[in-house]
């Protein structure tokens, strides 16, 4: 088991690394070269910027029982297809029972978007970070 982080949109990297260190789990961070990340614990893979380049590099490394941290539904689906776990940065665990519904909602919003101004995502809270850490620990012990 490893933790793979889609770091382009994950604000809790330090907290995820703490959990990985406590459980002696390898942690790999994937980001494009526009993000300046470094780590004393995790392996940082800096990928060329390009459409889906980070996602492709990450999914090519995923193995069964890995934990993938991403808010990208497409990447989550691919991780699930490889029998890995997927969690969003707010702690929601993706699984076969919720991913289809999430994709349907995303599709509906995409159809509305050109005609309507939609609000962006809500502000991230401390509870979101707590939920993420709880979900990761739950998956480690599963």
TIRO-2110 file (N, C-alpha, C; in Angstrom, 1 decimal):
// TIRO-2110
0.8, -1.2, 0.0, N, 1, A
0.0, 0.0, 0.0, CA, 1, A
0.9, 1.2, 0.0, C, 1, A
0.5, 2.2, -0.8, N, 2, A
1.2, 3.5, -0.9, CA, 2, A
0.1, 4.6, -1.0, C, 2, A
0.5, 5.8, -0.7, N, 3, A
-0.4, 6.9, -0.9, CA, 3, A
0.1, 7.7, -2.1, C, 3, A
-0.7, 8.0, -3.1, N, 4, A
-0.3, 8.7, -4.3, CA, 4, A
-1.2, 10.0, -4.3, C, 4, A
-0.6, 11.2, -4.4, N, 5, A
-1.3, 12.4, -4.2, CA, 5, A
-1.3, 13.2, -5.6, C, 5, A
-2.5, 13.5, -6.1, N, 6, A
-2.6, 14.4, -7.2, CA, 6, A
-2.5, 15.8, -6.6, C, 6, A
-1.3, 16.3, -6.6, N, 7, A
-1.0, 17.5, -5.8, CA, 7, A
-1.4, 18.8, -6.4, C, 7, A
-1.8, 18.8, -7.7, N, 8, A
-2.2, 20.0, -8.4, CA, 8, A
-3.3, 20.7, -7.6, C, 8, A
-4.1, 20.0, -6.9, N, 9, A
-5.3, 20.6, -6.2, CA, 9, A
-5.5, 19.9, -4.9, C, 9, A
-4.4, 19.6, -4.1, N, 10, A
-4.6, 19.0, -2.8, CA, 10, A
-3.9, 19.9, -1.8, C, 10, A
-4.6, 20.6, -0.9, N, 11, A
-4.1, 21.5, 0.0, CA, 11, A
-3.5, 20.9, 1.3, C, 11, A
-3.7, 19.6, 1.5, N, 12, A
-3.3, 19.0, 2.8, CA, 12, A
-2.1, 18.0, 2.7, C, 12, A
-1.2, 18.4, 1.9, N, 13, A
-0.1, 17.4, 1.6, CA, 13, A
0.7, 17.2, 2.9, C, 13, A
1.0, 18.2, 3.7, N, 14, A
1.8, 18.0, 4.9, CA, 14, A
1.1, 17.0, 5.9, C, 14, A
-0.2, 17.2, 6.0, N, 15, A
-1.0, 16.3, 6.9, CA, 15, A
-1.0, 14.9, 6.4, C, 15, A
-1.2, 14.7, 5.1, N, 16, A
-1.2, 13.4, 4.5, CA, 16, A
0.2, 12.7, 4.8, C, 16, A
1.3, 13.5, 4.6, N, 17, A
2.6, 12.9, 4.8, CA, 17, A
2.8, 12.5, 6.3, C, 17, A
2.2, 13.2, 7.2, N, 18, A
2.3, 12.9, 8.7, CA, 18, A
1.7, 11.5, 8.9, C, 18, A
0.5, 11.3, 8.3, N, 19, A
-0.2, 10.0, 8.4, CA, 19, A
0.7, 8.9, 7.8, C, 19, A
1.2, 9.2, 6.6, N, 20, A
2.1, 8.2, 5.9, CA, 20, A
3.3, 7.8, 6.7, C, 20, A
3.9, 8.8, 7.3, N, 21, A
5.1, 8.6, 8.2, CA, 21, A
4.7, 7.7, 9.4, C, 21, A
3.6, 8.1, 10.0, N, 22, A
3.2, 7.4, 11.2, CA, 22, A
2.9, 5.9, 11.0, C, 22, A
2.4, 5.6, 9.7, N, 23, A
2.1, 4.2, 9.4, CA, 23, A
3.2, 3.6, 8.5, C, 23, A
4.3, 4.3, 8.3, N, 24, A
5.4, 3.8, 7.5, CA, 24, A
4.9, 3.4, 6.1, C, 24, A
4.2, 4.3, 5.5, N, 25, A
3.7, 4.0, 4.1, CA, 25, A
4.4, 5.0, 3.2, C, 25, A
4.8, 4.4, 2.1, N, 26, A
5.4, 5.2, 1.0, CA, 26, A
4.4, 6.3, 0.5, C, 26, A
4.8, 7.5, 0.3, N, 27, A
4.0, 8.5, -0.2, CA, 27, A
4.6, 9.1, -1.5, C, 27, A
3.9, 9.3, -2.5, N, 28, A
4.4, 9.8, -3.8, CA, 28, A
3.5, 11.0, -4.2, C, 28, A
4.1, 12.1, -4.5, N, 29, A
3.4, 13.3, -4.9, CA, 29, A
3.6, 13.6, -6.4, C, 29, A
2.5, 13.8, -7.1, N, 30, A
2.6, 14.1, -8.5, CA, 30, A
2.1, 15.5, -8.7, C, 30, A
2.9, 16.3, -9.4, N, 31, A
2.5, 17.7, -9.8, CA, 31, A
3.2, 18.1, -11.1, C, 31, A
2.7, 19.2, -11.7, N, 32, A
3.4, 19.7, -12.9, CA, 32, A
4.4, 20.7, -12.4, C, 32, A
5.3, 21.1, -13.4, N, 33, A
6.4, 21.9, -13.0, CA, 33, A
6.0, 23.3, -12.7, C, 33, A
4.7, 23.7, -12.8, N, 34, A
4.3, 25.0, -12.4, CA, 34, A
4.1, 25.1, -10.9, C, 34, A
4.1, 23.9, -10.2, N, 35, A
4.0, 23.9, -8.7, CA, 35, A
5.4, 23.6, -8.2, C, 35, A
5.8, 24.3, -7.2, N, 36, A
7.1, 24.2, -6.6, CA, 36, A
7.0, 23.4, -5.3, C, 36, A
7.0, 22.1, -5.3, N, 37, A
6.9, 21.3, -4.2, CA, 37, A
8.2, 20.5, -3.9, C, 37, A
8.4, 20.3, -2.6, N, 38, A
9.5, 19.5, -2.2, CA, 38, A
9.1, 18.8, -0.9, C, 38, A
9.8, 17.7, -0.5, N, 39, A
9.4, 17.0, 0.6, CA, 39, A
10.6, 16.3, 1.2, C, 39, A
10.6, 16.2, 2.5, N, 40, A
11.7, 15.4, 3.2, CA, 40, A
11.3, 13.9, 3.3, C, 40, A
10.0, 13.7, 3.1, N, 41, A
9.5, 12.3, 3.3, CA, 41, A
9.1, 11.7, 2.0, C, 41, A
8.3, 12.4, 1.2, N, 42, A
7.7, 11.8, 0.0, CA, 42, A
8.6, 11.9, -1.2, C, 42, A
8.3, 11.0, -2.1, N, 43, A
8.9, 11.2, -3.5, CA, 43, A
8.1, 12.2, -4.2, C, 43, A
8.7, 13.2, -4.8, N, 44, A
8.0, 14.2, -5.6, CA, 44, A
8.3, 14.0, -7.1, C, 44, A
7.2, 13.7, -7.8, N, 45, A
7.4, 13.5, -9.3, CA, 45, A
6.8, 14.7, -10.0, C, 45, A
7.7, 15.5, -10.6, N, 46, A
7.4, 16.7, -11.3, CA, 46, A
7.2, 16.3, -12.8, C, 46, A
6.0, 16.6, -13.3, N, 47, A
5.6, 16.2, -14.6, CA, 47, A
5.5, 17.4, -15.5, C, 47, A
5.8, 17.3, -16.8, N, 48, A
5.6, 18.4, -17.7, CA, 48, A
4.2, 18.8, -17.7, C, 48, A
4.0, 20.1, -17.8, N, 49, A
2.6, 20.7, -17.8, CA, 49, A
2.0, 20.3, -19.1, C, 49, A
0.7, 19.9, -19.1, N, 50, A
0.0, 19.5, -20.2, CA, 50, A
-1.3, 18.9, -19.8, C, 50, A
-2.3, 18.9, -20.7, N, 51, A
-3.6, 18.4, -20.4, CA, 51, A
-3.5, 16.9, -19.9, C, 51, A
-3.9, 16.7, -18.7, N, 52, A
-4.0, 15.4, -18.1, CA, 52, A
-2.6, 14.7, -17.8, C, 52, A
-1.5, 15.4, -18.0, N, 53, A
-0.2, 14.8, -17.9, CA, 53, A
0.1, 14.3, -16.5, C, 53, A
-0.3, 15.0, -15.5, N, 54, A
-0.1, 14.6, -14.1, CA, 54, A
-1.0, 13.4, -13.8, C, 54, A
-2.3, 13.4, -14.3, N, 55, A
-3.2, 12.3, -14.0, CA, 55, A
-2.7, 11.0, -14.7, C, 55, A
-2.2, 11.1, -15.9, N, 56, A
-1.6, 10.0, -16.6, CA, 56, A
-0.4, 9.4, -15.9, C, 56, A
0.5, 10.3, -15.5, N, 57, A
1.7, 9.8, -14.8, CA, 57, A
1.3, 9.1, -13.5, C, 57, A
0.3, 9.7, -12.8, N, 58, A
-0.1, 9.0, -11.5, CA, 58, A
-0.8, 7.7, -11.8, C, 58, A
-1.7, 7.6, -12.7, N, 59, A
-2.4, 6.4, -12.9, CA, 59, A
-1.5, 5.3, -13.4, C, 59, A
-0.5, 5.6, -14.1, N, 60, A
0.5, 4.6, -14.6, CA, 60, A
1.2, 4.0, -13.4, C, 60, A
1.3, 4.6, -12.3, N, 61, A
2.0, 4.1, -11.1, CA, 61, A
1.1, 3.4, -10.1, C, 61, A
-0.2, 3.5, -10.3, N, 62, A
-1.2, 2.9, -9.3, CA, 62, A
-1.2, 1.4, -9.3, C, 62, A
-1.1, 0.9, -8.1, N, 63, A
-1.2, -0.6, -7.9, CA, 63, A
-2.4, -0.9, -7.0, C, 63, A
-2.8, -2.1, -7.0, N, 64, A
-3.9, -2.6, -6.1, CA, 64, A
-3.6, -2.2, -4.7, C, 64, A
-4.7, -1.7, -4.0, N, 65, A
-4.6, -1.3, -2.6, CA, 65, A
-3.9, 0.0, -2.3, C, 65, A
-3.4, 0.7, -3.3, N, 66, A
-2.9, 2.0, -3.1, CA, 66, A
-4.0, 3.0, -2.8, C, 66, A
-3.7, 4.1, -2.2, N, 67, A
-4.7, 5.1, -1.9, CA, 67, A
-4.3, 6.3, -2.7, C, 67, A
-5.3, 6.8, -3.6, N, 68, A
-5.1, 7.9, -4.4, CA, 68, A
-5.9, 9.1, -3.9, C, 68, A
-5.2, 10.2, -3.7, N, 69, A
-5.9, 11.4, -3.2, CA, 69, A
-6.1, 12.3, -4.4, C, 69, A
-7.3, 12.5, -4.8, N, 70, A
-7.6, 13.4, -6.0, CA, 70, A
-9.0, 13.9, -5.9, C, 70, A
-9.2, 15.0, -6.6, N, 71, A
-10.6, 15.5, -6.7, CA, 71, A
-11.1, 15.3, -8.1, C, 71, A
-10.3, 14.7, -8.9, N, 72, A
-10.7, 14.4, -10.3, CA, 72, A
-11.4, 13.1, -10.4, C, 72, A
-12.7, 13.2, -10.8, N, 73, A
-13.5, 11.9, -10.9, CA, 73, A
-13.0, 10.9, -11.9, C, 73, A
-12.5, 11.4, -13.0, N, 74, A
-12.0, 10.5, -14.0, CA, 74, A
-10.8, 9.7, -13.5, C, 74, A
-9.9, 10.4, -12.8, N, 75, A
-8.7, 9.7, -12.2, CA, 75, A
-9.2, 8.7, -11.1, C, 75, A
-10.2, 9.1, -10.3, N, 76, A
-10.8, 8.3, -9.3, CA, 76, A
-11.3, 7.0, -9.9, C, 76, A
-12.1, 7.1, -11.0, N, 77, A
-12.6, 5.9, -11.7, CA, 77, A
-11.5, 5.0, -12.1, C, 77, A
-10.4, 5.6, -12.7, N, 78, A
-9.3, 4.7, -13.1, CA, 78, A
-8.6, 4.0, -12.0, C, 78, A
-8.5, 4.7, -10.9, N, 79, A
-7.9, 4.1, -9.7, CA, 79, A
-8.8, 3.0, -9.2, C, 79, A
-10.1, 3.2, -9.1, N, 80, A
-11.0, 2.1, -8.7, CA, 80, A
-10.9, 0.9, -9.6, C, 80, A
-10.7, 1.2, -10.9, N, 81, A
-10.6, 0.1, -11.9, CA, 81, A
-9.4, -0.8, -11.7, C, 81, A
-8.4, -0.2, -11.0, N, 82, A
-7.1, -0.9, -10.7, CA, 82, A
-7.2, -1.5, -9.3, C, 82, A
-8.3, -1.5, -8.7, N, 83, A
-8.6, -2.0, -7.3, CA, 83, A
-7.8, -1.2, -6.3, C, 83, A
-7.6, 0.1, -6.5, N, 84, A
-7.0, 1.0, -5.6, CA, 84, A
-8.2, 1.7, -4.9, C, 84, A
-7.8, 2.5, -3.9, N, 85, A
-8.8, 3.3, -3.2, CA, 85, A
-8.6, 4.8, -3.7, C, 85, A
-9.7, 5.5, -3.7, N, 86, A
-9.6, 6.9, -4.1, CA, 86, A
-10.4, 7.8, -3.1, C, 86, A
-9.8, 8.9, -2.7, N, 87, A
-10.4, 9.8, -1.8, CA, 87, A
-10.2, 11.2, -2.3, C, 87, A
-11.3, 12.1, -2.1, N, 88, A
-11.1, 13.4, -2.5, CA, 88, A
-10.5, 14.2, -1.3, C, 88, A
-10.0, 15.4, -1.5, N, 89, A
-9.3, 16.2, -0.5, CA, 89, A
-10.2, 16.6, 0.7, C, 89, A
-11.5, 16.4, 0.6, N, 90, A
-12.4, 16.7, 1.7, CA, 90, A
-12.7, 15.4, 2.5, C, 90, A
-12.2, 14.3, 2.1, N, 91, A
-12.3, 13.1, 2.8, CA, 91, A
-13.4, 12.1, 2.3, C, 91, A
-14.1, 12.5, 1.2, N, 92, A
-15.1, 11.6, 0.6, CA, 92, A
-14.4, 10.4, -0.1, C, 92, A
-14.7, 9.2, 0.3, N, 93, A
-14.1, 8.1, -0.3, CA, 93, A
-15.0, 7.7, -1.6, C, 93, A
-14.3, 7.7, -2.7, N, 94, A
-15.0, 7.3, -3.9, CA, 94, A
-15.1, 5.8, -4.0, C, 94, A
-16.3, 5.3, -4.4, N, 95, A
-16.5, 3.9, -4.6, CA, 95, A
-17.5, 3.6, -5.7, C, 95, A
-17.7, 2.4, -6.0, N, 96, A
-18.6, 2.1, -7.2, CA, 96, A
-20.0, 2.6, -6.9, C, 96, A
-20.4, 2.7, -5.7, N, 97, A
-21.8, 3.1, -5.4, CA, 97, A
-22.0, 4.6, -5.5, C, 97, A
-21.0, 5.4, -5.5, N, 98, A
-21.2, 6.9, -5.6, CA, 98, A
-20.6, 7.5, -6.8, C, 98, A
-19.7, 6.9, -7.5, N, 99, A
-18.9, 7.5, -8.6, CA, 99, A
-19.8, 7.8, -9.8, C, 99, A
-20.8, 6.9, -10.1, N, 100, A
-21.6, 7.1, -11.3, CA, 100, A
-22.5, 8.4, -11.0, C, 100, A
-23.0, 8.5, -9.8, N, 101, A
-23.9, 9.7, -9.5, CA, 101, A
-23.0, 10.9, -9.6, C, 101, A
-21.8, 10.9, -9.1, N, 102, A
-21.0, 12.1, -9.1, CA, 102, A
-20.7, 12.5, -10.6, C, 102, A
-20.4, 11.5, -11.4, N, 103, A
-20.2, 11.8, -12.8, CA, 103, A
-21.4, 12.4, -13.5, C, 103, A
-22.6, 11.9, -13.1, N, 104, A
-23.9, 12.4, -13.7, CA, 104, A
-24.1, 13.8, -13.3, C, 104, A
-23.8, 14.2, -12.0, N, 105, A
-23.9, 15.5, -11.6, CA, 105, A
-22.9, 16.4, -12.3, C, 105, A
-21.7, 16.0, -12.5, N, 106, A
-20.7, 16.8, -13.2, CA, 106, A
-21.2, 17.0, -14.6, C, 106, A
-21.7, 16.0, -15.3, N, 107, A
-22.2, 16.2, -16.6, CA, 107, A
-23.3, 17.2, -16.7, C, 107, A
-24.3, 17.1, -15.8, N, 108, A
-25.4, 18.1, -15.7, CA, 108, A
-24.9, 19.5, -15.5, C, 108, A
-24.0, 19.7, -14.6, N, 109, A
-23.4, 21.0, -14.4, CA, 109, A
-22.7, 21.5, -15.6, C, 109, A
-22.0, 20.7, -16.3, N, 110, A
-21.3, 21.1, -17.5, CA, 110, A
-22.3, 21.6, -18.6, C, 110, A
-23.4, 20.9, -18.7, N, 111, A
-24.4, 21.4, -19.7, CA, 111, A
-25.0, 22.7, -19.3, C, 111, A
-25.2, 23.0, -18.0, N, 112, A
-25.8, 24.2, -17.5, CA, 112, A
-24.8, 25.4, -17.6, C, 112, A
-23.5, 25.1, -17.3, N, 113, A
-22.5, 26.1, -17.2, CA, 113, A
-22.4, 27.1, -18.3, C, 113, A
-22.5, 26.8, -19.6, N, 114, A
-22.5, 27.9, -20.6, CA, 114, A
-23.6, 28.9, -20.5, C, 114, A
-24.7, 28.5, -19.9, N, 115, A
-25.9, 29.4, -19.8, CA, 115, A
-26.1, 30.0, -18.5, C, 115, A
-25.4, 29.7, -17.5, N, 116, A
-25.6, 30.1, -16.1, CA, 116, A
-24.3, 30.4, -15.4, C, 116, A
-24.3, 31.3, -14.5, N, 117, A
-23.1, 31.5, -13.7, CA, 117, A
-23.3, 30.7, -12.4, C, 117, A
-22.4, 29.7, -12.2, N, 118, A
-22.4, 28.8, -11.1, CA, 118, A
-21.4, 29.3, -10.1, C, 118, A
-21.7, 29.1, -8.8, N, 119, A
-20.7, 29.4, -7.8, CA, 119, A
-19.6, 28.4, -7.8, C, 119, A
-18.4, 28.8, -7.4, N, 120, A
-17.3, 27.9, -7.3, CA, 120, A
-17.4, 27.0, -6.1, C, 120, A
-16.5, 26.2, -5.8, N, 121, A
-16.6, 25.3, -4.7, CA, 121, A
-16.6, 26.1, -3.4, C, 121, A
-17.2, 25.5, -2.3, N, 122, A
-17.2, 26.2, -1.0, CA, 122, A
-15.8, 26.3, -0.5, C, 122, A
-15.6, 27.2, 0.5, N, 123, A
-14.3, 27.3, 1.1, CA, 123, A
-14.0, 26.1, 1.9, C, 123, A
-12.7, 25.7, 1.8, N, 124, A
-12.3, 24.5, 2.6, CA, 124, A
-12.3, 24.8, 4.1, C, 124, A
-12.7, 23.8, 4.9, N, 125, A
-12.7, 24.0, 6.3, CA, 125, A
-11.7, 23.1, 7.0, C, 125, A
-11.5, 23.4, 8.3, N, 126, A
-10.7, 22.5, 9.1, CA, 126, A
-11.3, 21.1, 9.2, C, 126, A
-12.7, 21.0, 9.2, N, 127, A
-13.3, 19.7, 9.3, CA, 127, A
-13.1, 18.9, 8.0, C, 127, A
-12.9, 19.6, 6.8, N, 128, A
-12.6, 18.9, 5.6, CA, 128, A
-11.3, 18.1, 5.8, C, 128, A
-10.3, 18.8, 6.4, N, 129, A
-9.0, 18.2, 6.6, CA, 129, A
-9.1, 17.1, 7.5, C, 129, A
-9.8, 17.2, 8.6, N, 130, A
-10.0, 16.2, 9.6, CA, 130, A
-10.7, 14.9, 8.9, C, 130, A
-11.7, 15.2, 8.1, N, 131, A
-12.4, 14.1, 7.3, CA, 131, A
-11.4, 13.4, 6.4, C, 131, A
-10.5, 14.1, 5.8, N, 132, A
-9.5, 13.5, 4.9, CA, 132, A
-8.6, 12.6, 5.6, C, 132, A
-8.1, 13.0, 6.7, N, 133, A
-7.2, 12.2, 7.5, CA, 133, A
-7.9, 11.0, 8.1, C, 133, A
-9.1, 11.2, 8.6, N, 134, A
-9.9, 10.0, 9.1, CA, 134, A
-10.1, 9.0, 8.0, C, 134, A
-10.4, 9.5, 6.7, N, 135, A
-10.7, 8.5, 5.6, CA, 135, A
-9.4, 7.8, 5.3, C, 135, A
-8.3, 8.5, 5.2, N, 136, A
-7.0, 7.8, 4.9, CA, 136, A
-6.7, 6.7, 6.0, C, 136, A
-6.8, 7.1, 7.2, N, 137, A
-6.5, 6.1, 8.3, CA, 137, A
-7.5, 4.9, 8.2, C, 137, A
-8.8, 5.2, 7.9, N, 138, A
-9.7, 4.1, 7.7, CA, 138, A
-9.3, 3.2, 6.6, C, 138, A
-8.9, 3.7, 5.5, N, 139, A
-8.5, 2.9, 4.4, CA, 139, A
-7.2, 2.1, 4.7, C, 139, A
-6.3, 2.7, 5.4, N, 140, A
-5.0, 2.0, 5.8, CA, 140, A
-5.4, 0.8, 6.6, C, 140, A
-6.3, 0.9, 7.5, N, 141, A
-6.7, -0.2, 8.4, CA, 141, A
-7.7, -1.2, 7.8, C, 141, A
-8.2, -0.9, 6.7, N, 142, A
-9.3, -1.7, 6.1, CA, 142, A
-8.8, -3.0, 5.6, C, 142, A
END
